[in-house]
Amino acid sequence: MKIYELIAPCHFGLEAVLKREITDLGYEISKVEDGKVTFLGDAEAICYANIFLRTAERILLKVGTVHAETFDELFEGVRALPWEEYIPENGKFWVTKATSVKSKLFSTSDIQSIVKKAMVKRMEKAYGKSWFEEDGASFPVRVTFMKDEAVIGLDTTGISLHKRGYRQNTAKAPISETLAAALIMLTPWRKDRILVDPFCGSGTFPIEAAMMAANMAPGMNRSFLSEAWLHLIPKKNWYDAVEEAQEQINLNIETDIQGYDIDAAVVHSARENARRAGVEELIHFQQRPVSELHHPKKYGFIITNPPYGERLEEKAELPALYRQIGESFDRLDTWSKYMITSYEDAQHYIGKKADKNRKIYNGMIKTYFYQYLGPKPPRREKN
């Protein structure tokens, strides 16, 4: 049983959440860095990580690390890696992405070109041929340079893990599924507690919460690039992981998960997305503005992604909107409220400073995860 180093990239600032997920799956963490967690696992781990992890963006199979300050060093370092152990003679291989930070080699297009040439040279020697049909399974390569160290890996996932398959109808400026899941996991919310998203948009927060409540693995209804890597990952590993994911689902649960939006068409889309995710029975969607946010019960949770005002004409509307948010928050005084936004005046117009504030990058946008912590509910007496 061969053990690989597997790399799971994630949103900057959410590495601890992903680390906990990987540990809960039973795998050993070898390194935690900005925006990624590296762990050890066998071929089966590639299947389980892709299917079960909620907060990773993809799973990379690390081939090696190369220190390079010149393109010659990069070429020789990549050529020395055992590519034939990973890519078969007919495999289709290319460098799909290269990044470079604080490194002497910074031209990503040149890095991609040199790495591909070095791989070809290695494969020519290993397979004793000078031409490759590349008509087999796909093996996209990713190169990450940091301070002249290049980490080189094969992408086992393909389409990013945030593409669960349920969100075909999206509202404008949607939050990604992986980020929504990570933010929910940063809170103490559990499936027996109330959760409301008053700006639900395409329904991502409620749907991700419902999938967690039902113990539904996020990747169980989609395919992955490495399913075709039969020389590395037996089909049985995929079947076993999917079968275990199906066995764990429990839809016979009581939930109070709600999603509101002021736009009726958006609410309709959110319902459709929940239906595709298989959790429509666990969520109540309703057309309702934030000014009408209320709930008869105490000790609930608000987790939401209100408008940022990315366009100038929308920015003018933000002060009034965030005042309404503040008034609604005040009415739910026993609730805990969590809000991600890039609007830097959010706390000012809400009228209260957050108990905690976490900086998170949503793509290239710097956002803040404001956390207004409510009182803990009284402990239930056991019979």
Secondary structure, DSSP 8 states (H G I E B T S, - for coil): ---EEEEEE--TT-HHHHHHHHHHHT-EEEEEETTEEEEEE-HHHHHHHHHH-SS-S--EEEEEEEE-SSHHHHHHHHHTS-GGGTS-TT-EEEEEEEEEES-S---HHHHHHHHHHHHHHHHHHHHT-S-----S-EEEEEEEEETTEEEEEEESSSS-TT--S---S--SS---HHHHHHHHHTS---TTS-EEETT-TTTHHHHHHHHHHTT--TTTTS--GGGG-TTTS-HHHHHHHHHHHHHH--------EEEEES-HHHHHHHHHHHHHHT-GGGEEEEE--GGG---SSSS-EEEE------SHHHHTTHHHHHHHHHHHHHHSTTSEEEEEE--TTHHHHHTS--SEEEEEEETTEEEEEEEE-----------
